[in-house]
Amino acid sequence: MSELYLLRHSKAVPQAGTIRDVDRPLEDRGRLGARAMAKYLKRQNIAPELVLCSPTVRTRETLDLIAEAFAPKPAIEYEAGLYLAPAERLLARLRDIPDKVERAMLVGHNPGLHELAQWLMDTNVGPLADRLAANLATTGLVRFEVNIEWSGLRRRAARLVALVTPKDLE
């Protein structure tokens, strides 16, 4: 059985003035949320072998803050194609993960990440499914168990195990 973690980047400064969307850094609240998530990941012994990350400043800063919780350190791939990618593109990328990888994480953006999470879950009933249907908050982590090869990943093919946000960790 494999595990998949979908992590939305932490709260970033609003887009304003001349700052490009890809260059938006985390705001203080975002840094606090990422540090809280790092502590949670460490307590839960969550350590992906592979992290796929959008190359924006906010996703990279989020990953930098949570990666200190991972032991051993994962392979990290920054991929331009993940930036604001729709769910279909994210799913296609996940299908290319080598089968030897048992624990993978994708750090990205809404709305594609949220839609992907809803597609993957094997049920749409229950408290976790209801929470996920409502929103995937910044620094929100969705954890799935996957019982098929990555190349066969499709809608309703993963078991939703957890949805954790910084608010849950307060």
N, C-alpha and C positions, 0 to 999 in steps of 0.2 A: 504494500500500500504506500502511495506517495502522499505528500502534503503540499498544498498550494496556499500561499499567503498573498493576498492582495492588499496593498497598503496605499492609501491616498496620501499625498504629500500633506505636510503640516500647513497651518494658516500662514499665508503670505501677505505681504503688503499689497494694498489695492493698486491696480494699474492706474497710473496718473502721470500727467506730464509727458516727458520724453522717454520714460523707462519702457523698454520693450517687454512684452509679456514673458518671454523666455528668461529675462533677466531679473524678474521679481524675486527678492530674497524673502526669507521668513521674517515674520514680525516676532516680537518677544513672546506673545502667546503661543505662536507656532513652535518656537524653540522649547518652551516649557512642555507642550504637548508631546513633542518628539522625545524629550528626556524621560517623561513619564512612561511612554511606550517602550523605550529602551529598558527601563527597569522591569516592566511587565514581561518583555521578551526574555530577559535574563532569568527571572523567577520561573518562567514556564519552560525554560530550556529550549526555546525556539531558536534554531540556528539553521537557516537555509544554506544549502550548498551552492546555490546559484541565485544571484539577484539580477533581475532585468530592470533597468531604471531609465526613465526619460531623462534627457540631458539638461533639463532646465535648472536654473539656480535653485529654485524651491525644492525640487525633487532630490537634487544632489545634497543640499543642506540637510534635508530630512534624513536621507540615508546616512550621511556622515554622523549624525547624532544617534541614530539607532544602531549603527553597525558596531559600535563599541560593545554591544551586548552579545554579539555573535562569537562563539568559540566552537570550533575553529573558524577562521575568517573565510567567508564565501568568495567564490569567483563573482566578480561584478562586471556587468556589461551595460554600458550606456549606449542607448540606441535612439537615434533621431526619430525613427518610425514610431516610437511609443508616445511622442509628444502629442497630446490631445487626440490620441488615436481612438477611433470608434471601436466598439466591442468586437466587431468582426475581425479587425486587424489584430487586436490583442489576443483573441482566441487563436488566430493563425500563428502568431508568434509562439504562444504556449505549446502548440502542437509540434514545434521544432525543437523543443527541449530534448536533449539526449535521454534515452530511457534509463541510463545508469543514475541519473539525478533523482533522488528520492524526495528532496525538499527544495522547493523553488519559491521565490518571492518576486512579485511584480510591483514596482513603485511607479505610480502614475497619477492620472488626472480624471476627474469627473468631466463629462457625464459617462465617458466610455468605460471607466473602471467600475462604476456603479452598475451600469447595464450588464457588463460582463459577469459580475457577481450574481446578479439576478438570473442570468441565463444559466449559469453553471449549477446552481443549487438544485438538488434533486426533488425538492418539495417547495410548495409555495404556501404552506400552512404552518402554523406554530409561532411561538413568540420570536424566535430568531429571524424567521422568514419575514414576519411582520415588521420587525425593526429594520431589516435590510431593505424591504420594499419602500419604507418611508424615506430613507436617506443613507448616504455613506458620508459621514462627517469628515472634516479634515483630520488627518492622522488616524482615520478609521482603519482598523485591521480586520480583514475577513479571512477566516481559516477554513480550508476545505480538506477533506480526505478524498483521495482520488484512487479508485481501484482498477483503473485501466491504464494502458500506456499513454504517454503524453500525446502521441500522434493520433490517438483515437478520441481525444477530448472533444466533447460536444455539449449541446444544451442538456440540462438535467442529468449530467454525468458525474457530479461531485456532491459529496455529503457536506452540508454546511455544519461546521462544528462550533464556531465561535464568531462573534462580532464584538469587537472591543474598541472603544473610543477613549480619549483622554478623560472625558466626563465620567466614564465608568470607573476610572482609576483614581478619582479624587477622594 
